[in-house]
Amino acid sequence: MKPTEPIAVHGTRVNERTQCAHYHSERDIIAIQHKCCGEFYACIQCHNEVASHPAQTWPKTEFQTKAIYCGHCHQTLSIASYLSCDSTCPHCQAKFNPGCANHYHLYFEQ
């Protein structure tokens, strides 16, 4: 795995692992690039607090876009890879919060 430079992740009290004021458990380590603005945010609440526009969901036709950022290894994943990864980063095997699946409809077309 080739190390990469960290991506700027926006939000409220975001740390180097992409944890924020809203989600900060040991497994809350992903950020999502938002379709509407192309910026990475730690969570939808962070986007809604910081951005001056409404969030948009990624259409299924764009699920090959690398829009998921692992705050542990700083690699990006395609949306399709993330949705099929069983809550484990395929690059570093860090565990993601499985509860994130409850919010997929806020980010991704269902």
N, C-alpha and C positions, 0 to 999 in steps of 0.2 A: 504494500500500500504506500503510495507516494504522499507525503505530507503536503498539505495545502495551507495557504494563508487563511486566517479566520475571515469570515464574511461579516460585514456590519449587520447586526441584528437590532432592530428598533423595538421600542416598547418601554414599559415602566419598570425601572430597576432591573434591567437585564444584565446578567453576569456573563462571564466567558463561556459558560456551558449552555447558554440560551435560556436559563431559568429566569422567571420574571416575578413580579409582585403577585401575579394571579396563580401561577403554576410553578412550584419550586421544589417538588420532591426530587429524590435522587434519579428518578426515571424521566423527569420532564426536561429532556435534553434535545428536543428538535425545534427548529424554526421553519416556518413555511413562507416561501416567496408568494406574495399575493398577486393574483392575476391582474387586479385593477391598477396596480402601480409599479409592479416589478421589484418591490422592496421586501426584504425578509423581516418578519415580525415574530416575536416569541409566541404569541397567541392572538386569537381574534379580538379579545378584550384590549390588548395592547394596540392593535391596529385601530380599533374604534376610538380609543382615547387619544391617539397621536395623529392619525391621518385626517385629512380634511375632506374625505370622500367616503362613500359606502364601499364595503368589501364586495368583491365578486367571486363567484366560484369558478374553479377550473373546469372547462368542459371535458368530457371523456375523450374527445378527439385530440386533446393535448396532454394526456397522461404520460407521454414519453418525456415531457419537459422535466429537467432537473431542477426541481423547486423545493426539495426537502433538504435541510441542512442538519447534520448530526453535530451537536455541540460537544460531543466527546472526541471525535476524530477529525472534525472539520471537513468531512467529505460531503458531497451533495449526492442525492439519490433522485431518480426519476419518481414521479408520483406513482406510477405503476409499480415500481420496485418497492416503494414504501408501503403501499396498500397490501402488498403480498408478502411482506417480510416477517410476519408473525411477531411484531413488536421487538425485533432484534436487528441492529444495524448489520447489514451484510458486509460492511467493510471492517468493523472493529468488534463486533458482537456485543456492543453495549446494549443494555436492555432499555427499551422505550416504554413509556407509560401506556399500557393496553387500554386505559380509559379514554385515550385520545380518540378511539374509534367512535365514541359517543358524539363527537363533534365533526366528523367527516363531512356531514351535510353542509356545514358552514364554509367549507373550503373546496369541496369536490362535488361535481355533478353526480347525482345518484342514479 
